[in-house]
């Protein structure tokens, strides 16, 4: 039972998906519709992006206080995105240009995704707070199977209460968060992830990762691990029967052969799951206004729950006993 980890996992999920960023890997010129990027994994057709560089805060830069919105037409591959319309400006590697996901011309910033609600919320920006609400439980089997339900409230604060556009922005962000949480039922809570050293091909029964202290601790004989890359979704778990360490690598032999390919060039990773949620979803969304200090803000509130099984040990020691000193040897009285 650790609701802090659940809240942190939801924060990470929102940041990765709604504030997705990736650097350009080649210059994007005026008129281009093809943009080369480091990793397109968190971008989808129809999503809005903004192109920006680090001249945004430099008064001497061509792009001072300037950026460019665009819409993704298609994700061609891991390193290539096609846009709906040609670029109207050039975005250069020399200026450290990158793209970032946005919604309705209103970007979400990392500092505005908060653990817990706040008395004061920025009134000119979209903000999201994730507030732990409750933990409840019931037995699903005896002995030891305690079903625990964590409940969290996600509040999305919009910008303007005076225009239709402010409400539309709030609705779009609410739908985006709703979809993200319901499309990630098996929430990643404290999972250990590490990149693969080499490709895994169909028929292989070994995978290799970097030799470091954390991997030696977490990737061991008897452990079960799953895998994914940008092309292949997370798979069933593979149990490890043997570990060999040499030359800066940890190579682990699995008890069965792989039936899918995982490519290093597609950002393949091995994953050790720490907590398994078998049922999660947003089960209600409400809209309205909330007063924060002197400001009245549009807001929506999403109610999310996640269920997991906590295996309690049996038999259990009785912890109700009064504390006592170390037992003394039994004293006997000798008969005369």
PEZI-V47272 format. One record per backbone hydrogen bond with DSSP energy under -1.0 kcal/mol. NH is the residue of the N-H (numbers start at 1). CO is the residue of the C=O. Records with the same first field share a line. If there is no record, write none. Layout:
BEGIN
NH = CO / CO
END
This chain:
BEGIN
7 = 3
8 = 4
9 = 5
10 = 6
11 = 7
12 = 8
13 = 9
14 = 10
15 = 11
16 = 12
17 = 13
18 = 14
19 = 15
22 = 99
24 = 97
25 = 36
28 = 91
31 = 87
32 = 29
35 = 81
37 = 79
38 = 23
40 = 78
43 = 40
46 = 72
47 = 44
49 = 70
50 = 100
51 = 68
52 = 98
54 = 95
56 = 53
58 = 55
61 = 58
64 = 61
65 = 56
66 = 63
68 = 51
70 = 49
72 = 47
73 = 82
74 = 82
76 = 80
77 = 80
80 = 77
81 = 35
82 = 74
83 = 33
84 = 71
87 = 32
91 = 28
96 = 93
97 = 92
98 = 52
99 = 22
100 = 50
101 = 20
102 = 48
106 = 103
112 = 109
113 = 110
114 = 128
116 = 130
127 = 157
128 = 112
129 = 155
130 = 114
131 = 153
133 = 151
134 = 151
136 = 149
138 = 147
140 = 145
141 = 145
145 = 141
146 = 144 / 310
147 = 138
148 = 308
149 = 136
150 = 306
151 = 134
152 = 304
153 = 131
154 = 302
155 = 129
156 = 300
157 = 127
158 = 298
167 = 163
168 = 164
169 = 165
170 = 166
171 = 167
172 = 168
173 = 169
174 = 170
175 = 171
176 = 172
177 = 173
178 = 174
179 = 175
180 = 176
181 = 177
182 = 178
183 = 179
187 = 185
189 = 187
192 = 272
194 = 270
196 = 268
197 = 208
200 = 262
203 = 258
204 = 201
207 = 252
209 = 250
211 = 248
212 = 210
216 = 212
217 = 213
218 = 214
219 = 215
222 = 240
223 = 220
225 = 238
226 = 271
228 = 269
229 = 232
230 = 266
235 = 227
238 = 225
240 = 223
241 = 253
242 = 253
244 = 251
246 = 249
249 = 246
250 = 209
251 = 244
252 = 207
253 = 242
254 = 205
255 = 239
258 = 204
262 = 200
267 = 264
268 = 263
269 = 228
270 = 194
271 = 226
272 = 192
278 = 307
279 = 307
281 = 305
283 = 303
286 = 301
288 = 299
290 = 297
292 = 295
295 = 292
297 = 290
299 = 288
300 = 156
301 = 286
302 = 154
303 = 284
304 = 152
305 = 281
306 = 150
307 = 279
308 = 148
310 = 146
312 = 144
END
